Amino acid sequence: MTALRNYFVAIGLIINALSGFAQNPALYFPPLTGNTWQTTAPASLGFCQERIDSLYQFLEDKNSKSFMLLKDGKIVLEKYFGTYVQDSVWYWASAGKSLSAFLVGQAQEEGLLDIHDKTSQYLGNGWTSAPPAKEDLITIWHQLSMSNGLDDGVPDDNCTDPACLIYKADAGTRWAYHNAPYHLIHDVLEEASGLTLNQFTKTRVFDRTGMKGFWFDHIMYGKARDMARYGLLTLARGVWNGDTLLHDQQYVYDMTHPSQTLNKSYGYLWWLNGQPSFMLPGLQLVIPGKLIPNAPNDMFSALGKNDQKIHVVPSKGWVVVRQGNDAGYTGPGGGSVPIAFDNELWDYLNQLECAPVATQEVLDNEPVVRVFPNPTSGVWQIESEVVPEQVELFNVLGVRLRVFQQTSLVNASDLPAGRYWLRIRVGEGVVVRMVEKG
């Protein structure tokens, strides 16, 4: 088995090198101990101070506790709000799921488990209340990809008792965001390794990256800089300053790319941007367009309740971290994965650069499209090089409400107040924008 795995790892390395997946050699890594962390002056990236101030005001208004932006590993922006300081500790919420995915990859590489093993191999038969033949279909891979088939509509989706883990569909045929089967990944890791979750995390990741923190009741706690270090580790594809924590680059690739076809915006416990559609917690609906319209297509994200965030953008060399209380948004994603805040945050991030710099790059091939005013009480105007060929209007649940041909104006005067999606076709390109009716 080890020889076969090494073969696929080698193939993965070749594929990833050919696809531009290799680590950026210019990445900086802060020392494992102490508070030293090199910085990059915001002005060197063309950022205007008044726009940084506007971003900070927005973050403060939205109940943020911390914010960090790294460029190629160096700190560009770091801000703390209220009584929260650099050494303050906060919970990652479901953003910690992404760290669990990395730990599983390490356990597999060590030969402690295989993600295609049946979960019952580690938790024993009867770990669910599903019929034995149906329980037998569930593997660690299904837990990582949220496609285990267990019912997420139970009264307590954190309950891991067998009575709470109810068969809904065959594993692999239904995607649903469900905490309890995810929590049991930690039990699998402990059973496979013979270590506690905190011991495994410390020896495999924390000691080798300078991260600190702890798991409590399946939730990771740590400082903003700990989250930033983990974001940098994933930006570097599992390598920390020459120390390779996860050699299996195929696993790293799979972790941050679509894991299944049901929800194309979900990898192994990571959320993915730039995909043609997405699903969200609590909804059995496929919504057209990318998860966070204002963000770069190649971004992948660790998203947690009350707007805990780690955004990783390889094309920009950026890691973005936000900790805090609920930013106050409703709509897509609900309380578990509230993406509306992310979209507005990226509107501010996109405006930080007020002057062109030599290293400016085009992030993707999307047509340049701006929708204003947003929010509106009457009409959204679409600004683009040519008149859009088609504009589709969807509600937040992904239901298409209207279709417009050859227009730059979308009348919202008769719509209820709330958030909507516009899918805009301009020439050969298609963009999706979240809009709001005030």
Secondary structure, DSSP 8 states (H G I E B T S, - for coil): -HHHHHHHHHHHHHHHHHTT-S--TT-----SSSS---B--GGGGTB-HHHHHHHHHHHHHTTEEEEEEEETTEEEEEEE-TT--TT--EE-GGGGHHHHHHHHHHHHHTTS--TTSBTHHHH-TTSSSS-HHHHTT-BHHHHHHT-S-B-TTSS-TT--SGGG--B-S-TTS-----HHHHHHHHHHHHHHHSS-HHHHHIIIIIHHHT---EEETTEEEE-HHHHHHHHHHHHTTTEETTEES---HHHHHHHTS--SSSSTTB-SS-EESS-SEE--TT----EES-SSTTS-TT-EEEEETTTEEEEEETTTTEEEEEEES-----STTTTTS-HHHHHHHHHHHHTSB-S--TT---------EEEESSSBSSEEEEEESS--SEEEEEETTS-EEEEEES-SEEE-TTS-SEEEEEEEEETTEEEEEEEEE-
